[in-house]
Amino acid sequence: MTIDVVEDTNRVNLLGMPRQKLIEFFAGLGEKPFRAKQVMQWIHQYGVKDFDDMTNISKTLRQKLKECAVVEGPEITYQNISKDGTRKWLMKMPGGSSIETVLIPEGNRGTLCISSQIGCALDCSFCSTGKQGFNRNLSAEEIVGQIWNAIASFEDLDRNKDRPVTNVVMMGMGEPLLNFDNVMDAIDIMMDDFAYSISKRRLTISTAGVVPAIDRMNGLTDASIAISLHAPNNELRDQLVPVNRKYPIEMLLESVQRYLSNLADKRKVTIEYTLLAGVNDRKTHAEQLISLLKGLPCKINLIPFNPFPGSGYKKPSNNEVRRFQDWLTEGGYITTVRTTRGDDIDAACGQLVGQVEDRTRRSQKYIQVQQVNG
Ligand code: SAH
């Protein structure tokens, strides 16, 4: 078993341990498996980090836990609440970089958008996270720490009945499937009934299309998936989503089909399509998309491009977005448009930039290119 050790104390952080690992951890202390369930409930359902507050655990065991373990979430350096109720946090990670997490409340739903990496290595041409380069993977506790912190931010919460987070999307910074093991551990915890009980239909892993990792998910998890397609043909997708050069569209859609057909229930994949004015929003693109997705159980989510300085792309007008949506709807696809929330606090897709200490030096190259191009 690999466990993350808190550096200065040599104590393990229990926040990122899924039930099975926690059972093994307690076995190592000579304790029965049910302790794992008890401690998970304290940590995740009651937000308790101090072992002394875990009152159904014997004093001797609490003492033992204090000596060898901690419950520690990432440090929140900034919180902003938008006029529409959207909350955004900047969380500082050991090493100095920061990541962003966003919570979007909507009626009795609360969707939490979680980051999986500091920065991103994939460099999609229209994504500002990509322009910041890549620093490192987040650990399971840093991923789970985002939902833990988000819930803790509600001060008067009645934890026995209020559920500020009902849905989780791995659509923050990073490519979740390039941080496979930690993401699998983290979603295991988020879906666990002794932790957050997020249902498989309400937990979505979004990927730019790392095909071998989609195949690896088979049998390991039954979470929902979203594919960042953004283009209906390989020529265009090669430019917008460079990982397409390695795993082209046909290969990607086949792996998605395999994943869906291995699930016990009937599920649809979400096809994400960021609309870039004049680039991928023409009628021919809609027509190609309609025939490309034939036979795939899917729904399409259109994301109007969220501009950022120097991106070189434009957001289509509302009319152009609606026109593209109509073409797809007429083609037989359930098509939604992602409404922009938390605009006043820069919480929209692709605006999650965190503060990445870039180890790939891509941000430097990007700034140079921007200067050359004016
Ligand atoms: N790496 C994952 C998660 C990325 S973010 C993935 O690729 O799916 C979630 C979505 O926002 C992706 O579909 C991404 O392509 C899209 N996105 C990124 N930057 C954007 C921007 N500036 N405007 C609109 N959508 C953007």
Boltz pocket constraint, residues with backbone or C-beta under 6 A from the ligand:
constraints:
  - pocket:
      binder: B
      contacts: [[A, 124], [A, 126], [A, 127], [A, 128], [A, 170], [A, 171], [A, 172], [A, 173], [A, 174], [A, 175], [A, 176], [A, 206], [A, 207], [A, 208], [A, 209], [A, 226], [A, 227], [A, 228], [A, 272], [A, 273], [A, 274], [A, 303], [A, 304], [A, 305], [A, 306], [A, 307], [A, 308], [A, 349], [A, 350], [A, 351]]
      max_distance: 6.0
